[in-house]
Amino acid sequence: MSPRLPRITATQLVRALHRAGWDDHHQTGSHLFLRHPSRPGTVVVPVHARKIIKPKVLQSILDQAGLGADELKDRL
């Protein structure tokens, strides 16, 4: 069974991604695009003030970033 995802806001998620080495690339509207210097691809985070990110959206973001739930919890 996979570990349960934490209930976090976009601000907390972006902070954890920064700790994992992802840097802000640009923002279009409410979507923040992050890039990693050594990993391919872009991670897109919807930034809405004080709203909890839905579990399926959070899982998709973690898949894009190549992170697991345990690694995310360590970076929070």
Secondary structure as GFF3:
##gff-version 3
##sequence-region A 1 76
A	DSSP	alpha_helix	10	19	.	.	.	ID=ss1
A	DSSP	beta_strand	23	28	.	.	.	ID=ss2
A	DSSP	beta_strand	31	35	.	.	.	ID=ss3
A	DSSP	beta_strand	42	46	.	.	.	ID=ss4
A	DSSP	alpha_helix	55	65	.	.	.	ID=ss5
A	DSSP	alpha_helix	69	75	.	.	.	ID=ss6
###
